[in-house]
Structures are given as structure tokens and as C-alpha cells.
Amino acid sequence: MTDAAAADASSGPPDDRVASVLRFATELVAWVATPWALSGRSWLLAALSVLVLIGLPTVFSTPGDKARVIVAVPGWATVLLVLLQLAAAVVSSWVAWPAWAAVVVSLLAAATLVTERRRWRWLLAADHPAA
């Protein structure tokens, strides 16, 4: 780990409100579009998708990234949970909504990927305890 990465890891997560707003907007889209896309197949799958997309990030989080941690996980797990939300938002929007809306969601997810880089670097560089 470089000196800069070590300093980033020890100082807490980067304060980037734009990244937080974009990430939350993408999560909201995932929470709406995924059950919408699955509702034609099964109401149970639609309900389970909401439980997974909201429940997993609520229960599992990286210490230092959230104020309250229920079950501590390493930074890479938090990055994977965000990627799950992004993938769900994009794929589900293409399945459930018109192309113009899916394009907007895809652009939102791309912007989220770009703005999340600093946070992900911090999450992956830090020695966050998983217990």
C-alpha cells in the first residue's frame, strides 16, 4: 500500500456528496425497477428482490463507511453490494421500461461508477475489520 493509499485508508471515507446522491438515486431505481421487471414472473420473486436489494446493504456494511454497522464486512463486500445495485438497476430498467428510460438509468449508473472510484479506493485500501 502506498503512503497516499495508507493515508486515505486511515482518514475515513471520502466526503463526496455527488457520489452519494448518484449512488442513492441508482439504488432507488434498482428498488423500483427490479420488482417491476420480476412481477410478471412471480410476485414472490419481486418481493424477494426488494428484500435482497434493501436488506443486504442495510445488514452488511464496512466499519467506518456507515455510522451504524449491524454486521461488519470488508470493503470489497461493500463494493460488491453497490455493483449488485447498479447491475439490478440497469438490467431491470431495460427489461421493464421503455428504451429512453433505460438509457437514462444506464447513464446514471455509469456516472455512479465514475464518482464512486474514490470511495471504492478507500474501501479496498483500508484494513477494515470484518468482525
C-alpha positions as CSV (number, residue, x, y, z in Angstrom):
1,M,0.0,0.0,0.0
2,T,1.4,3.4,-0.9
3,D,1.7,6.2,1.6
4,A,-1.2,8.1,-0.1
5,A,-3.4,4.9,0.0
6,A,-2.5,4.4,3.6
7,A,-3.4,8.0,4.5
8,D,-6.7,7.6,2.6
9,A,-7.4,4.3,4.4
10,S,-6.8,5.8,7.9
11,S,-8.7,9.0,7.4
12,G,-12.2,7.6,6.8
13,P,-14.3,7.6,3.7
14,P,-14.0,10.5,1.2
15,D,-16.7,13.1,1.6
16,D,-18.3,13.2,-1.8
17,R,-21.9,14.2,-1.8
18,V,-22.3,14.0,-5.5
19,A,-21.3,10.3,-5.4
20,S,-23.6,9.7,-2.5
21,V,-26.6,11.3,-4.3
22,L,-25.9,9.4,-7.6
23,R,-25.5,6.1,-5.7
24,F,-28.7,6.6,-3.8
25,A,-30.6,7.6,-7.0
26,T,-29.3,4.4,-8.6
27,E,-30.4,2.3,-5.6
28,L,-33.9,3.8,-5.7
29,V,-34.1,2.8,-9.4
30,A,-33.0,-0.7,-8.5
31,W,-35.6,-0.9,-5.8
32,V,-38.3,0.1,-8.2
33,A,-37.3,-1.4,-11.5
34,T,-36.2,-4.9,-10.2
35,P,-39.5,-5.9,-8.6
36,W,-41.3,-4.3,-11.6
37,A,-39.3,-6.4,-14.0
38,L,-39.9,-9.6,-11.9
39,S,-43.6,-9.0,-11.1
40,G,-44.6,-10.6,-14.4
41,R,-42.9,-13.8,-13.5
42,S,-43.7,-14.0,-9.8
43,W,-44.8,-11.7,-7.0
44,L,-42.7,-13.7,-4.6
45,L,-39.5,-13.0,-6.7
46,A,-40.5,-9.4,-6.9
47,A,-40.8,-9.2,-3.1
48,L,-37.6,-11.1,-2.5
49,S,-35.7,-8.8,-4.8
50,V,-36.7,-5.8,-2.7
51,L,-35.6,-7.7,0.5
52,V,-32.2,-8.5,-1.1
53,L,-31.6,-5.1,-2.6
54,I,-32.5,-3.2,0.5
55,G,-31.8,-5.8,3.2
56,L,-28.3,-6.8,2.3
57,P,-26.7,-3.3,2.3
58,T,-28.7,-2.5,5.5
59,V,-27.4,-5.5,7.4
60,F,-23.9,-5.8,5.9
61,S,-21.6,-2.8,5.9
62,T,-18.0,-1.8,6.3
63,P,-17.0,-0.2,9.6
64,G,-16.2,3.5,9.0
65,D,-18.3,3.7,5.9
66,K,-21.6,3.9,7.8
67,A,-22.4,5.3,11.3
68,R,-24.1,2.1,12.4
69,V,-22.9,-1.3,11.4
70,I,-25.0,-4.4,12.1
71,V,-22.7,-7.0,10.5
72,A,-19.3,-5.8,9.6
73,V,-17.8,-6.9,6.3
74,P,-14.6,-6.0,4.5
75,G,-14.6,-3.1,2.0
76,W,-14.7,-5.4,-1.1
77,A,-18.0,-6.8,0.1
78,T,-19.5,-3.3,0.2
79,V,-18.2,-2.6,-3.3
80,L,-19.8,-5.8,-4.5
81,L,-23.1,-4.8,-2.9
82,V,-23.0,-1.4,-4.8
83,L,-22.2,-3.3,-8.0
84,L,-25.2,-5.5,-7.4
85,Q,-27.4,-2.4,-7.0
86,L,-26.0,-0.9,-10.2
87,A,-26.5,-4.1,-12.2
88,A,-30.0,-4.6,-10.9
89,A,-30.9,-1.0,-11.8
90,V,-29.5,-1.2,-15.4
91,V,-30.7,-4.8,-16.3
92,S,-34.2,-4.3,-14.7
93,S,-34.7,-0.9,-16.4
94,W,-34.0,-2.5,-19.8
95,V,-36.4,-5.3,-19.1
96,A,-39.3,-3.3,-17.5
97,W,-39.2,0.2,-19.0
98,P,-39.0,1.9,-22.4
99,A,-35.6,2.3,-24.0
100,W,-35.4,6.0,-23.4
101,A,-35.8,5.4,-19.6
102,A,-33.3,2.5,-19.7
103,V,-30.8,4.8,-21.4
104,V,-31.2,7.4,-18.7
105,V,-30.7,4.7,-16.0
106,S,-27.6,3.4,-17.8
107,L,-26.1,6.9,-17.9
108,L,-26.9,7.3,-14.2
109,A,-25.2,4.0,-13.3
110,A,-22.2,5.0,-15.4
111,A,-22.0,8.3,-13.6
112,T,-22.2,6.5,-10.3
113,L,-19.4,4.2,-11.3
114,V,-17.2,7.2,-12.1
115,T,-18.0,9.1,-8.9
116,E,-17.6,6.1,-6.6
117,R,-14.0,5.5,-7.5
118,R,-12.6,7.4,-4.6
119,R,-14.9,5.7,-2.1
120,W,-14.1,2.3,-3.6
121,R,-10.4,3.0,-3.5
122,W,-10.8,3.8,0.2
123,L,-12.9,0.7,0.9
124,L,-10.4,-1.6,-0.9
125,A,-7.2,0.0,0.5
126,A,-8.3,0.2,4.2
127,D,-7.8,-2.6,6.6
128,H,-11.4,-2.6,7.7
129,P,-12.2,-5.2,10.3
130,A,-14.8,-7.7,9.3
131,A,-15.7,-8.7,12.8
